[in-house]
Amino acid sequence: MEKSYSESYKEAGVDITAGYRAVELMKKHVARTMPDGKADIGGFGGLFPLCLDGIKDPVLVSGTDGVGTKLRLAILLDKHDTIGIDCVAMCVNDVVCCGAKPLFFLDYIACGKNVPEKIATIVGGVAEGCVQAGCALIGGETAEHPGTMPEEEYDLAGFTVGVADRSAIIDKNKMRAGDVMLALPSSGVHSNGFSLVRKVFDVEHCDLKAPVAELGGRSLGEVLLAPTKIYVKSVLALLKEVEVLGVSHITGGGFYENMPRSIPKGLGVRIKKSDVKIPPVFSLIQKRGNISEHDMFNTFNMGVGMSVIVRKEDVSRALEILRAHGEEAYVLGEIVKSQDGVELVP
């Protein structure tokens, strides 16, 4: 690499040596995600040793996503160490909804200017997300886009591949009326609805670091930038011991769009609004933005990052397992015969 340098390319806005520096800085983060503690990155492809012990009929399950306009908060606050967790979470939380274990992850960062320390910090968050999900960060790409993006801006996306035994893939068609939906609480707004959030609070012009009484004295920036919770290990632990009939990752579209995806036609979930444990940030968003209750539940997770459906007789055991793995899980609703998908009742 010592001969790889282009003055002409640098004058055009792309410093390839900054890319090499960024890779060196991120190696320590990548190593955290590897079983052998080594960061073998820099090649043309990411290698992953596939172990299929105990899996008779393996099915690969993939997922891809980005962080959306939550990135703007990270840029405004100049805080880039957790946004990578969001990127991983948006992918691995989707994959585990099928009952699959995420195996590896790759990221893609497009930036106006490659500042190696900043890129390494972003990747450090990605690595932390991978550690939380139990998957390996085997590669990625950083692309410098001078002239098409402001120097301080960047975009972040990624994808994951997981594996499941075909016989263990969650089958929602086994569900019946009387089954129970459990809530796994979110860590906050997660990574959806931020175009509305940014409009409500006018984040470009407000003081994101000032304490807010409605948030218990925490700043708006701190609360909004809280990373998306990763549910992989707790859900996989549950799958080993309890029959799980459906799992939903509550992202954009809130309750009304996501919960029906894990419920077969002819059935729905009935939820008492008073049973939903709504964090203060959502009440603040609704109040400041004068947003209808329906739109709140159709845009945000409202404090429920993931929902899990189990048999009524398995509720106690399921709650015990989830709580043992750090989830403050609780009963959210009941599966009923319905054509409405989600019924929010008083």
N, C-alpha and C positions, 0 to 999 in steps of 0.2 A: 504493500500500500504506500510505501514511502515515495514512489515515483508518480503516484496518482494525484495529480493536481492540475487544475486548469484555470489560469488567470482570466481567460476570455469568458468562461462559464461563470466565474465569480462576478465579473463585471456585469453579466446579464442577470445576476441576482441569486445564483445557486452556488453555494460553497460546499463542494463535495467533501472537503476535509472536515467540515462541521458534522457531516453525517457520520464519518468514521469515528469522530470524537464522541458523538451521541451513543453509538453502538458500544463503545468501550465503557461509557458511564452506566449504561443500562444492564450490563452483563451481571452485576452483583444482584440486581433485582430479579432477573430471569432465573438465576441459579437457585433462588428460594423456591421456585416452583418445580424444580427437577428432583426426582427421587435420589439421584446420585450427587446432587448439589453442584452440578457442572452446567455452565451455560454455553452450549454448542450452537451459537448463532452466527450468522454472517455468510452462510452458504446460500445456494439457490432454492433450497426447499427445507422445510422443517421435518425432521425425522422423529417418529414416535414408535417405540416398541410396543406392539399390541399383545396384551396378555388376555386370553379368553378362557382362563380357568373357571370352570363351573358354569360356563355359558354354552348351551347346546346348539342354539339356533340364533347367532348374533345378528342384530339389526343395527345399523348405524343411524343415528339421529343427529341432524345438524340444525343450527340456529344462527342467525345473524341479525345485528341491530347496531344502532348508534346511541348517542346520548342526547341528541336533539339540541334544542336551544338552551338547555341547562348549561351548556358550555359557556354561554354568555356571562352567567354568574361567576364562573371560575375565572374568566378573563377580567371581568370588572374588579373582582376581589384579588386578582393576581395570586390565586391559590389553586394549584394544579395537582396536588398529591392524592386527591380522592376521586377525581372524575373518572379515572381508569377503573375504579371499582364499579362505578355505574355501568360502564361499557360491558364489563364481564357479566355483571348481574343481569343485564337485559337479555343476554344470550343464554347463560346457563340456567336461569330460572325458567326460561321457555322449554329448554330441553328436558329438564327434570319433570315437567308436566306430563311427559309421555312415560315416565318411569325409567328414563335413561340416565346413566352416570356420565357426566362430561369427562372426556379424556384429555383433550388439548384445546388450546385457544391461540388465535392469531389476531393481531391488531393492525389497524391502518391509521396513520396520522398524516393529515395534509396540513401544512402550515405555510404562513406567509414568509416566515424567516426561521431557519433552523437554528435555535439557540440550544446547544447540546445539553446544558444543565436543565433547562425547562423540559425538553423532550424526555430526558432521563427521569425527571420527576413524574411526568405523566405515565411513563411506562412502569415506574415504581408502584403507582396505583393499580395499574393493570395486573402486575405481579401479585399484589396483595389480594386482589379479587380472585385470582387463580388459586392462591393458597386457601382462601376461604371456601372455594368451590371444590378443592381437591383435584384440580386439573393442572396440566403443564402448559406453560407459555413457550411454545416451540419456535416462534418466529413472528415476523411482522414486517411492516414497511413504513418508512417515513418519507414523505414527498414534499419538497419545497416548491411552492407555487408563487413565485414573485410576480407582481403585476396583476394577479387574479384574486389575491387575498391581501388584506392589510397585514403588515409584518407581525403584529401582536396576536393575530387570530389563528385559530386552527380548528380542524374538525377531527373527530375521533369515531371510529367504527371498528367492529371486530366480528369474528365468528367462532363458533365452537363446534366440535364433533363429539358426540357421546355414543355409548353403546348400551343396548338392552337385549336381554333374551326375549325372543319373540313371545314366548309364553307368559312373560312378566309385564308386557306392555299393558298399560292401564286401559281397560275396556269400559267405557261409560255405559255401554248397552246392558251391563249387568245391574245398573242402578234401578231402584224402584221407590215408589212413594213410601215415606216413613224413614228413609235414610237421612243422615244428618250432615250438614255443612259446618265445618270448623273454620275459624279465622286464624290466620297467622299474621300478627300485627306488622305493619310497615314501620320503617324508620323515619317516615315523613312523606314528602311529596314524591320521592323516588325520582324518576326521570321522564315523567310525562306531564303534559299540561302546562309546560313552562312558557309557551307563547301567551297563554292567558295570564299566568302568574306575572310575567314581565309587564304586561299591559296594566294589570290591576295595581301593581305597586310602582309603576313607572321607574323601573330599576335603573335606567340610564341616568336618572336625575335624583334619586333618593339616597339617603345615607344608609347603606347596607350594613354598616358596622355599629349603628346606634342601637342600644337596648330597647326592646319593645315590651311594654307591660303585659300585653295579651299573650306573649310567648314566655312569660315567667322571667323577664329580664334578659333573655337571650336575644342576640341580634337577628335581624331578618336574614342576613347573609349566611350566618351560621346554620340556621334552621333549614333554609332552602337548599343549601349545598350539602347537607347531610347525605352520605352515600346510600344508594339503594341497598337494601338488605339482601343477602344471598341465602337462599333457603335450601340449597342442594343437600347438605349433609343431614339436616333434620328430616327432610322428606325421604331421602334414601333410607334412613334409619327406620322411619315409619313403615316403608314399603316391605321391609324385611320381616315385620312382625304382625302387620294388620292388613287385611284386604282393603285396598284403596280403590274407590270407584270412580274418582274424578279429581283432577287438580287444575286450578286456574291461576295463572299469573295475572294479577290485576294491574294492567298497564293503561295505555291510552284507550279511552272508551269506558273506563271505570267498571262499575258493577254490571251495567246493562249490556255492555258488549262482551266482556270477558267471561263472566260466570256461565252464560248459556253455552259457551264453547265446550264445556266439560259435562253438559247435561244432555241426554237424548231428547228427541222430539216427543212431545206429549207430557213431558215433565218440566218442572221449574222449581225454583227455590223461593220459599216465603221467608222473608226476613223482617223482624220487628225493628223499626228504626231506632228504638230506644236501646236495642241490644248491640248496636254498632258503637264501638269505642272510638270516637272521632277525636284525633289530636287537635289542640288549639289552633294550629296553623291553618287548618281547613275552615274553621269557623271565622278566622280573620280574613281569609281570602273571600269567603262568601259575603261577609259584611262589607269589606272595602270595595268589592266589585259589584255589589248588589246582584249577586248571581242566584238564580233559582235553585231550589233543592234538587230538582231533576237534573239540571245541568251539572251540578256539583258531583252527583253520583254517576253521571255519564261522561265525566272528564277525568276525575281523580280517583285514587284508590281509597280515599276517605279513612285511612288508617288500617286497611286490610291489604297487605301486600300479596298474599296468596290465600286461596281457599282450598280446602281438602274435604272430600266427601267420603264418609265411611258408614258402615252399618250402625244402627242405633245401639246394638249390643256391644259395639267396639269403641264407643265414644270415650269411656273412662280410660281404657288402655291407650287409645290414640293420644289423648290429652297428656297422659303420664309420659309417654315416649317423647312427644314434642317438647314438653316442658323440661324433660331431662336433657334435651339438646338445645336449651336456651330460648325456646319459643314461648312467649306468654299467650299460648293458644287458648281459644274459648269457643263455645258453641255459638254459631252465628245464625243458622236458619235450618229449616226442614224442607226436604224434597217432597213436592206435592204434584198431583196431576194438574197440569196447567199448559196453556199455549203461550203464556206471556214471558217465559224465561225467568225473569226476576220480578217478584212481587214485594215491594217495600210497603209495609203496613204499619199503622200507628201502634 
